Amino acid sequence: MPPSVKFAKVKFHYNTPIPTGASMQGYIIWIQKQKSEDLIIQILTPTELKTLYRFYGARHSIIHLGRKIDFTQEHNGIFMPKLRNIMHLGFSWEREAERLYVWQRFTLLLHRHLRDISVIDEEYFRILDSGAHRLSSQNPKRVVLEMYAQILQLEGRNPLSQRCIICERGLGEEGDSSVRESIQQGFLDIGADSGARDRARETARLIPHANTPIRVLHAFVSAHVECAAGEILPYGKLESYLRSASTIALDDEEIERAYRVLLCGM
């Protein structure tokens, strides 16, 4: 007669922690303090923005704005997921106050820009990660400005216009000499077509010269110097920066002006 088999009773609780797999990496872009030193933390990972809870998080020296961390998350099915098993993935520049300050301000700007999004393009993480690695050897304000231009390109946004955002008139007073030269040399055959002639003149009037000073407003939209208050940059240098995502054309004073514009918001 076969021996009797006993089955153990297993009791499942609805609040049993549910592990969510292997560890992941991300950047802390927002921290909100709660009662009893608890923290709500938003972390940008390659695929999503994670909002996690950390009990007594204020006591943990690893949790700071802008830091890259390795972590796991745990969900109990009731409250938001918990942040677990944190490891700081540090950079040498974090010991330099100025570089750290510029970096933390940029991560806050990025949080405000992405705060209503959960699933994101992996390129956001790549841009942030690349900037973090460059920060140790490059001007921190140049690094974050170039990161911002890359984000604009990722999102398909081009804030630079040939018209003033205030009065909607063309930013160029004399126009682009290349357009006039094309007309004179016959590359643009406007002939007796008065409509084509008028359109060519309008185009020449709209396009500013490279050294035309323009006001640069929130999110790098442009306006006439007379129409608004704000930082002034040459049109050509601003166009080059936004097109190439490089600040090489901007001198140090122009970098300071562009950085002040960035701080107004993305």
Solvent accessible surface area in square Angstrom, and as a share of the most:
residue,aa,sasa,rsa
1,M,232,1.04
2,P,112,0.71
3,P,117,0.73
4,S,104,0.67
5,V,109,0.62
6,K,188,0.79
7,F,175,0.73
8,A,95,0.73
9,K,202,0.86
10,V,107,0.62
11,K,161,0.68
12,F,174,0.73
13,H,109,0.49
14,Y,180,0.68
15,N,71,0.36
16,T,72,0.42
17,P,68,0.43
18,I,96,0.49
19,P,109,0.69
20,T,56,0.33
21,G,59,0.57
22,A,87,0.67
23,S,59,0.38
24,M,46,0.21
25,Q,76,0.34
26,G,0,0.00
27,Y,1,0.00
28,I,0,0.00
29,I,0,0.00
30,W,64,0.22
31,I,50,0.25
32,Q,79,0.35
33,K,157,0.66
34,Q,60,0.27
35,K,173,0.73
36,S,70,0.45
37,E,77,0.34
38,D,12,0.06
39,L,6,0.03
40,I,23,0.12
41,I,0,0.00
42,Q,14,0.06
43,I,0,0.00
44,L,0,0.00
45,T,3,0.02
46,P,38,0.24
47,T,83,0.48
48,E,58,0.26
49,L,10,0.05
50,K,24,0.10
51,T,51,0.30
52,L,2,0.01
53,Y,19,0.07
54,R,38,0.14
55,F,94,0.39
56,Y,101,0.38
57,G,1,0.01
58,A,51,0.39
59,R,166,0.60
60,H,68,0.30
61,S,87,0.56
62,I,52,0.27
63,I,9,0.05
64,H,88,0.39
65,L,32,0.16
66,G,5,0.04
67,R,54,0.20
68,K,20,0.09
69,I,0,0.00
70,D,24,0.12
71,F,0,0.00
72,T,23,0.13
73,Q,29,0.13
74,E,38,0.17
75,H,55,0.25
76,N,28,0.14
77,G,52,0.50
78,I,107,0.54
79,F,105,0.44
80,M,51,0.23
81,P,26,0.16
82,K,36,0.15
83,L,1,0.01
84,R,87,0.32
85,N,113,0.58
86,I,28,0.14
87,M,111,0.49
88,H,57,0.26
89,L,44,0.22
90,G,49,0.47
91,F,38,0.16
92,S,63,0.41
93,W,4,0.02
94,E,26,0.12
95,R,201,0.73
96,E,83,0.37
97,A,84,0.65
98,E,115,0.52
99,R,48,0.18
100,L,46,0.23
101,Y,125,0.48
102,V,3,0.02
103,W,1,0.00
104,Q,44,0.19
105,R,86,0.31
106,F,3,0.01
107,T,0,0.00
108,L,55,0.27
109,L,8,0.04
110,L,2,0.01
111,H,22,0.10
112,R,129,0.47
113,H,55,0.25
114,L,1,0.00
115,R,147,0.53
116,D,137,0.71
117,I,78,0.40
118,S,67,0.43
119,V,117,0.67
120,I,18,0.09
121,D,75,0.39
122,E,76,0.34
123,E,58,0.26
124,Y,21,0.08
125,F,22,0.09
126,R,133,0.49
127,I,9,0.04
128,L,2,0.01
129,D,29,0.15
130,S,54,0.35
131,G,0,0.00
132,A,0,0.00
133,H,108,0.48
134,R,52,0.19
135,L,0,0.00
136,S,51,0.33
137,S,91,0.59
138,Q,74,0.33
139,N,63,0.33
140,P,11,0.07
141,K,37,0.16
142,R,49,0.18
143,V,0,0.00
144,V,0,0.00
145,L,0,0.00
146,E,23,0.10
147,M,1,0.00
148,Y,0,0.00
149,A,0,0.00
150,Q,54,0.24
151,I,3,0.01
152,L,5,0.02
153,Q,91,0.41
154,L,57,0.29
155,E,55,0.25
156,G,70,0.67
157,R,87,0.32
158,N,117,0.60
159,P,23,0.14
160,L,19,0.10
161,S,49,0.31
162,Q,74,0.33
163,R,102,0.37
164,C,2,0.01
165,I,98,0.50
166,I,96,0.49
167,C,50,0.30
168,E,121,0.54
169,R,160,0.58
170,G,6,0.06
171,L,3,0.01
172,G,2,0.02
173,E,148,0.66
174,E,126,0.56
175,G,0,0.00
176,D,41,0.21
177,S,46,0.30
178,S,57,0.37
179,V,22,0.13
180,R,87,0.32
181,E,83,0.37
182,S,29,0.19
183,I,48,0.24
184,Q,143,0.63
185,Q,119,0.53
186,G,49,0.47
187,F,153,0.64
188,L,83,0.41
189,D,128,0.66
190,I,31,0.16
191,G,46,0.44
192,A,102,0.79
193,D,77,0.40
194,S,67,0.43
195,G,29,0.28
196,A,21,0.16
197,R,65,0.24
198,D,82,0.43
199,R,153,0.56
200,A,12,0.09
201,R,153,0.56
202,E,62,0.28
203,T,57,0.33
204,A,11,0.09
205,R,89,0.33
206,L,24,0.12
207,I,35,0.18
208,P,5,0.03
209,H,59,0.26
210,A,71,0.55
211,N,122,0.62
212,T,27,0.16
213,P,73,0.46
214,I,2,0.01
215,R,48,0.17
216,V,2,0.01
217,L,34,0.17
218,H,100,0.45
219,A,14,0.11
220,F,0,0.00
221,V,42,0.24
222,S,2,0.01
223,A,0,0.00
224,H,28,0.13
225,V,43,0.24
226,E,150,0.67
227,C,46,0.28
228,A,23,0.18
229,A,92,0.71
230,G,37,0.35
231,E,42,0.19
232,I,56,0.28
233,L,0,0.00
234,P,31,0.19
235,Y,23,0.09
236,G,20,0.19
237,K,67,0.28
238,L,0,0.00
239,E,56,0.25
240,S,27,0.17
241,Y,0,0.00
242,L,15,0.08
243,R,152,0.56
244,S,57,0.37
245,A,14,0.11
246,S,33,0.21
247,T,1,0.01
248,I,155,0.78
249,A,38,0.30
250,L,4,0.02
251,D,73,0.38
252,D,97,0.50
253,E,87,0.39
254,E,13,0.06
255,I,2,0.01
256,E,59,0.26
257,R,71,0.26
258,A,0,0.00
259,Y,15,0.06
260,R,105,0.38
261,V,4,0.03
262,L,1,0.00
263,L,47,0.23
264,C,85,0.51
265,G,12,0.11
266,M,19,0.09
